[in-house]
Amino acid sequence: MSTEPLPSVAPEVLAEAVEGLSARLRKKLDAAVADCAAGTPAAERAADGAVTLRFGEDAVVTLRPGPAGAVTAAEQASCSCLLAPRCLHRAAVLGAAPLADPAPEPESVADAPAGGAPDTPDTPDAPAPDTPPGGTGVPLGPGAASGGEGVEPAVALTPAQVRAASALWQAAAEALAAGATAGGAVVQAELLRAAHTARVAGLPRAEAAALRVVRGLRAARERSGAHRLADLTAAFRELLRTAAVLASGAADPAAAGTARRPYRPGGSLRVLGLCREPVLSATGYGGVVTHLLAADGAHHSVSDVRPGGLARAKGAGSASVALGGAVLDHAGLARGGLRIVGATVSADGRLGAGRGVRATPLRGAPWTEEPAAALFSRPAAEAVAAQLAAAEGLGPDTAAPALLGCDVTVVGAAGEDLLVRETRADGEAGPLLRLRAAHPHPGLPHRDNLRRIAERPGLALRVLGRPDLDRAATLRPLAVGPVPGAPYTLQLPEEWLGRADLGYDRLQGSHFPPPSAAPEPVAAPGPGPAAAADPLADSPLWRVRRLLESGVAGGRRAVAESARGSEPAAAYGPLRRAGFTTAAELATALAAEADRRPRDVFGRLTDPSADGYARAWLAAAVHLAAAERSLVAASWV
């Protein structure tokens, strides 16, 4: 099925259309949306950009998107039937259309990001910990609303923000209890209405988390190839946790997030290129991010991300850099540098392209020279431990993992991944690492480059990438280069300045040393590839993960099934024997709460609220995430 001919629709427009339907029409909405998404009726685009769908002689739905290409107002969607605008035809077409991203706030020229990349709400994966609303739940971590000794009380949010967060919590709890199988258009509309209320109240982080859940529910119900149950589970965890923090009434205002990233004056900067990274999103955006490094070791970036998909991502790698009049493309910037006067810098290091910014190209520096050499100077385990510690302290403003560098020796292939062993400066053998493609799309050269490298065991590599903090000892490589002084390493062209961008450059046979130069295979100290321990995969935490994911897929009823009979005691015994006592108790409590449906003498539910179930699910999900993160940190040692 495809909704490509349909313009995107603002979430509040869809929520309003579903709210106007009668109870009888709501029961038919899911089937009508599925028919529209499957192309029945077919969409026709007029010369003026309007899209029409004909449901017979007397019912024609017309969508007239605005200048941005999205339907952002109710009057832009009309139907010719007698029940309009409270008709099933109009709501079904709006429900089949893709969701539009929230419109960014007006932005001054001085604050515009380089390359014109649209600013999006801050949506990290780990909002500030707290206790969910509803009273005495399991504490979700430090910094709870109740405070503690030596902890300064947090500044309260406004009453409107607290009410909006509470409404979002209730909508999210009902969606979780329904699960993906029952999370149809009506459930999604309730989430969208609560998300819009959160945006109006100034809670863009909560709104973005809700939109991710709705998109995940849509993908699950459409059986889309992009759907991953683990991603939808993480989206529910983030939404519930964000809403819980904000609904507590005592969260720091920073937990609300920002609708756009403010830029601050950065003075004069001298930055050198590190590598390019293609960007390809599921919502149709494509482009490039060029990573830069300042003389003091601060990380910066220049992005160029726009609608366009794969073609845009591939072409942006050699597109011109729109920054201060510099005559340079992203390929040249990744191996060159800039001297910037009047720079503006966002909180995450992105460089702005305001009127007062002036940039002059500089000669690039290889990774063997400072400041890039510092990235490869310490063991990867120390760098990952520092990032994990920083992520815990950042709370709601946690950013994506920073880049780290290390020298490795190729061991061999492991499916689509590449196994390498870190080689440390002191001569000691480091841990066995897994290099996984930074982007799995077959149209990008990540996987092909890793396959070519895997064919040469013993090859010495210098790798620059981003650690995957959700997987054991996994690095997402962005660029590779030769190891200085190594006899069996890459032989890259001089103009590449000693590194290859895995998302844009394609490694050829001439870039590798001859097979005759390969070293004799020597048994490396430590466990081999087949015997390498994976603390995350070997732990029994998968039992908790399966319980949580079954709740997301099948709803409360699926979790309740596991609480019946003697299965829970047998299922969570391995958790207790492995030392995960808290995980076992939280999983048992979740299954019991899911099966708790008290009824009166007439068989009616006395407590139909999903609040208690959502609190139990969130407590288990947050604990599981923390336990898995600890195991990931241990895998790098």
N, C-alpha and C positions, 0 to 999 in steps of 0.2 A: 504494500500500500504506500501511497505517496501523497503528501500535502504540499508539494512544491509549488503548484499553481496558486495556492492560496496565500495571501499576504499574512504576516504575523499579526497577532491580536494582543492588545494590552490586557494584562490579567484582570484588571478591574472591569473591563468591558465584558469579558466572558462571565465573570462572577455575577454581574448584574443581570445578564441575560438568563442564566440558570435560575437565579433567585426569582425572576418573574414568572417562571413556569408553574403550572398547577401540579398537584401531587400526581395526577394521572399522567401528565406529559413527562414528568421526571422519570417515571418508570420506563418510558420508551426512549429516553435520551441516549443511553449507551449504545443501543442498537442503531439509532439514527446517526450518531457520531461515527460509528464503525463503517456505515454505508458511505458517508461522505468522504472519509479517509481513504476508502477503497476506490473512490472515483465514481460513485453512483449517487447523485448525478455528476456528470462531467462539468468541470469548471471551464468557463470561457472568459478570456480577457479582452476587453474592449480597447479601442484606440486611446481613450483617455486614462487608461490604467485601471479602470473598474473591473472587478471580477464578478461574474454572475453565475448562479447555479439554478437550474430550472427543476422544480419538483412537480411538474404537471402544468396544466394550462393556467391555473390561478395562483400559483405560488412560485415566485421568482425571488431569490435572495441576491442582493447586490452589496458587494463590499467595495467601498471607496477609500483606499488607504490615503493617508496624509503625505506630506512631502518626504517624510522619513521612510515611507514604504510600509507603514504599519497602521492598523486600525486602532486609533487611540481614543475615540469618542463613540458613544452609543449611536449617534445619528449617522455615523459612517457605515453602519450595517443596517440594512432595511430589508423588509420582506413585503410582497404584494398581497399576502393572504389576509383574511379578515381578522385573524387573531393577533396579527403583528401589532406591537413588537414582542408580545408575550407568546410567541409561537414556537413550535418545535423546530421548524425549518431553520429559523435564524439561529437558535441556540446550538443546533447540531453543526451548522457550518462554522460558527465561531469555535466550537469545541474541537473540530477537526483541524483547524488552522494552528500553526506553531505559535508558541507563546513569544511575545516580544520582550526584549530586555527592557528594564526600567530606563526611562529617558534620563540622561545625565543632566545635572544642574547646569545653568549657563556658566560658561567658563571664560575668563578673561584671556586675552591673547598672551599675556605674560605668563599665564599658568598652563598653556597648552603643552601637552607632552610632545616630545620629539617624534616625528613621523605621523602625528595625528592619531595615535592609537586611542580608542575610546576608553575613558576611565570607567571602571566598574566598581560596584560596592565591595568593600573589604569583606571577604568571606573565607577566613581561615578554617582549618579543620578542627581546631581545639579552642572553643570559646572558654571564657573564664569559668572555673569550677564553682559549683554552688549546690544547694539543696533544692529539688524541684518544688513547685507550689503544692499546697495541699497538706501542709503540716509536717508530721514526723516521718520523713522519708529517709532512706539511707544516704548519709552525706556523700556528695559526689567529689569531694576533694577539699583541699585547703582553701581558705578565703571564703567560707560560707557566710551567709548573710548575718548569722548570729555573732560573728566576730570572734575574738579570742584575746588572751592576755598579750599585751604588747602590740596588738594590731589596731591600727587607726581605723575608726569606722568609715565605711565608704560613703561617698556622697550619693544621696538618693536621687533617682530619676523623677521626672515629672509624673503627676497622677495619670495624665493621658497616656504616657509611655507604658506605665505599669498596667493600665487597663488593656492596652493594645497587646502587650506581651502575654497577659493572662488569656485573652481571647485566642491568641495564636497557639498557646499551649493546649487549650481545650480542643481546637480544631486539629492540631497535630496528634493529640491523644486519640481522638475518634478515628483519624485516618490510620493510625497504627493498629488500633483494634480491628479495623475492617480488613487491613492487609491489601496487598496488590490485587488479589483476586476480586475483592469487593470494592476496591477504591476507584470507582467509576467517575463519571463526569460530575455527579452531584457532590461526592466527597472532595474531589479536586477543587470544585468551585468554592466550597467552604474554606479550604486552605487559601485559595487565591483572594477571597474577600478579607480574610484575616491578615494576609500578607500586605494587601493594599492599605488596610488600616494601620499596620505597623509602619509602612513607609510614610503615610501622612503624619504619624506621630513622631517621626524622626528616628526610626529603627531600621536603617537600610540593611544591616547585617542579618537581622531576623527575616526581613523580606527576601533577601537573596537565598537564605537557607530554605525557606518555604518553596521558592520557585524551583530549586534543585530537586526537592522531593516530588513536586508535581511533575516535572519533566521525567523523573525516574519512574513514577507510577505510569505515566503514559507509555514510556518505552517498554515497561514490563507487560502491560496489557496488550500492546501492539506486537509483542514478541520480536522486538527490534534486535538486530544483531549487536547494537551498541549497548544493550542492557546487560548489566552485571549486578547480581543480587547483593554482592558485597558492597558495591558503590551505593546502592539504594539504602542498605542498612546503615552505612556511614552517614548518609544524608539525613536519615531519620534521627540518628544519634546527635548530630550537630544541631538540627532544628530543635529537638526537645531540650537539649542542654542550653542552647542560646535563649530559648523562651523561658526556661526555668531560672536562669540567672537574672534576666530582666524582670520577670514577674515577681521576684523576691522583693523588689522595691528598694533594695539597698545596694544594687550593683553600681560599679563605677560607670559614669557616663560614657567612658571610652568603650564599654561593652556594646554600646548601641551601634558602633561602626560609623563610617563616613561614606556619604554618597559619592564623593570624589576625593581624590588624593590631593591635599593641598601641597603646593610647591613653595619652597622657601629659598631666599637668596643663598647662593653657594659661593659667591665671589669668583675668584679665578681658580680654575682647575686644570690640571694636566693629567689626562687619562690615556691609558694604553689598552689596545684591544686584546682580548683573550680568545674569544671564539664567537661563532654565530649559532643560534638555536632556532630551528623552524617552529612556528606556532600553527597548530591546526586544531580547531575546536569543533565539538559536535554541533554547535549552533551555526556553523557556516563561516566562521571567521578564519582568516589565514594571514600569515605574515612572518616576521622575523624579529628576534630579540638579539642584539649584539651586546655581549657582556664586556665590560670595561673594568679596569683597575686603576685606582689613583695611586700617587706616590706613597701615601700613608697607609695603603692597603685597603682602603674603602672600596666597596663594590658599587659599580654604577652600571646602567644599561640604557640603551637607546632602542626603542621599539617602534615597529611599523606594522600594526595589525589592523586589518580592515575586512569587510565582507568579501568573500571570494573563494574560500575553501582551499583545496590542494593547489590549484594553479596559482593562487595568490601567494601561498606559502613558499612555493618553489621559485617564483619570480622575484619575491621580495628580497631574497638573499643577495641579489646583485642590483637592487634598486638604490637610488640616490638617498643619502642621509639628509633629512630636512632639519638641520641644526645649525643655526648661526651663519648661514651662507657658505658652509664648508662644501667644497667641490670634492665629494668623496662618496663612494657607495659602501654598502654594508660589508661587502667582501673586502674592500680596502681598509675599512675601519677595524675589522676583526684582526687584521695583521698590521695595523698602523696605530695612529693615536690622534688626539686632538688637544690643542691648547684653547681653553674656553674662557672667555671674559664675560662677566655678568651672568654666570650660570645660575639656573634655578633647578633645584633638586627636590624630589618628593621624598617622603619618609622611607620608601623602599629603594631609594637610589636611582630612580628614573630621572633622566635629564630632560628638562623642559626646553621648548623652542620659542621663547618669547621674543618680542621685538628688540629688546636690549641685549640679546645673546649674540656674541661674536665668537666664531670658532675658526681655528687655523689648523690644517692637517700637520701631523708630526710623523717622523719616522718611527716605525714600530720597533719593538724589542722582543727577542726570543724568550721562551720560557726559562732559559738558563740565567737570565739577568733579572735583577730586582726591578719592580716589586713582584713580578710573577713567580720568581724562584721561591719566595716565601711560602707559596701555596703547597709546594712539594717538600717542605723542610721538616715536617713532623709526621708521625705515624697517622694513618687514617683513623685509627681507633680514638686517638686524642681529639681529632677534629670532629668526629661524630659525637663523642661524649660532650664536647663543648656546645654543639648545636642542640643536642637533647636538653642540656641544662638551660640554654638560652630560651628554647621553646617553652619550657615549663615556666620560666619567669616572665615571658612576654604575655601570657594569658590570652586575652581576646585579640591582641594584635600580632599573634604568631604569624611569621612570614614563611614562605616556602624555604626548604633547606638551601643553604648557601653552597656555592661551588667548593669542591675540595680536589686536591691533586695527590697523586701517588704514583710510584713506580711499581710495575708489576711484571710478572713473567707468565706467559700464556701456558695454560695447562691443557686445555682442549675444549671441545664443544659439549654443551649439556642441553640438548634440544635446540631451542631458538636462542639460548643464552651462551655466554662465553665464560668459562671458568679460568680464573687467573689467581696467582699467589702474589701477595704483596712482598716486595723486596725492600727492606729497610736499610737506611744508611749505615747502621751498625753491623750489618751482615747477618742479622738474625732473620729467620723466615717468619713472615707475617701470616695473617690468617688467609684462608682460601676465600676469595671474593667471587661474586657472580656479577658479570656485566650484562645488563639487560637493556635492550634498545630503548632510547629515550622516547621514541614515538614509534608505535607498531605499524603505522600505515605503510603498505607495500610500495606506495608511490614515492616514499622517501628512502634514501640509501642507508639508513641506520642498520637494518638487518643484513643487507648485502655486505656492508663493510665488516660487521662482526663475523660473518661466515668466512670471509677471506682471511681474517686474522686467526680464526680458530683452526685453520688448516696448517698453521705453522707453530706447533708446540715448541716452547723454549724461547720464543721471540720476546725480547725485552721491550716494554712499552712505557711511555709516560702518559698517564690518563688524567684528564680533567673532566669532572662530572658532578652530578648531584646525587647524594645518597638517598636511597629509597628507605625512609624511616618506618615503613610499614612491612618491610620484608627483611629477612635475616641476611646480613652481610651482602647487600645488593647495592650496586652503583649504576646509575644511569649515565653512561659516558656521552659527553658532548663533543669532545675533541681528543685526539691522540697525537703523540709525537715520539721521536726517538729518544732513548735514554743516553745521556752524554757518556761517552767512553765505553758503551756496551758494544761488543763485536757483532752481535746478532740482533739488530734492531732495524727500525724503519729507515728507508732512504728516500726522503721526500724531496721534491724540487726546491731549489733555493728560493724561488719566489713565494713558496708557501710559508716561509719563515719558521720552519721546524714544527709545524702542526697541521693536522687535517681536520676540518670540521665534518664530523660523521654524518650530519644532516644535510650537507651540501656537496662536499668533495667525495668522489668515488675512488677508493684505493684500487690501483691496478697492479699487475704483476711486477712492473718496474719499480714500484715503491717498496718492494720487499727484498731482502738479501737473497742471494742464491741458496738453494737447498743444501749445497755442499758446505755452507758456512754454519749450518745448524749445529748446536752443541750436542754432545752425546747425552742421551737421556740419563739423568741421575735421580735416584730416589730422593725426593725432597723430604726434609724432616717434617714430622707432623702427619696427620691423616691424609690419605689420598682422596681423589675426587669421589670415589664410590663410598668411602668410609667417613667422609666429612660430616661432622655432626651439625644438624640444623635444629637448634633448641626450640625454634618456633614450630617447625613441622613435627618434631618428636614429642612435643608436650600434649597432654590431653585437653588443652584449652579448645580444641576443635569441637568438643562436645557443647561447650557454651556458645560458640560461634554458630553451630548448627541450630541450636535452640532459638537464638536471636533471629537468624535469617529465616527460619521457618515461620516465626511470628510476623516478619515483614512480608513474606510471600503469602501466607495463608491466614494471617490475622490471629486474633485472640483464640479462636477455636482450635487452630493448629497447635498452639502452645498448650492449651488445656488438655489435648489428647495425650501429651507426654506425662501428665500428672496422674493419669488414671492407671491403676494396677501397680505392680511392683517395679516398673521400669525405672523411675527416677532413682531409687536406691542403687540399682545396679549400674545405671548410666553415669552417675556422679561419684561412684566409689573410686575410680581411677584418679579423679581430681584430688580427692582427699589423700590418697596414698602418695601422690606426687607433690603434696605440700600446698596445693591450691585450695585450701579449706574455704576461704572467703568466696572464691568463684563457685564452689559447689553449693554453699549456702545461698548465694544470690540466685543461682539457677533454680534451686529447689523452691525458693520463695517466689520466683517469677512463675514457675509452673503452677504452684498452688494458688497464686493470685489470679492467674488466667482462668482457673477452674472454679473460682469462687463467684458464684452467681446466685446470691440469696433471693428467695421468692417468698411471697406471702401465701396465705391459704388458698388464694384463687389462682396461684401459679404466675402471678405478675412479679417482675423484677423489682426488688425493693431498693436496689442500688444500681441503676443502669449506667452510671458514670464510668468512663474509661480512665479516670484520673489515677486510681490506685494501680491499675495494670500498667499504665505508662510510666509511673514512678518506679515500679519494680523492674520494668524492661530497661529503663534508662540507667538505673543503678548497676545492673548486670553488664550493660553495654560499656559504660564508662570504666568499670573495673577491668573488663576484658581488654579494652584499649590500652589501659595503663600497664597491665601485665604483659601484653604482647610487646609494648614499647620497651619494657625492661629486658625482655628476651632478645629483642633486636640489638640493643646496646651491648649485651653480652656476646653476641655473635661476632662482633668486630674485634674482640680482644684476641 
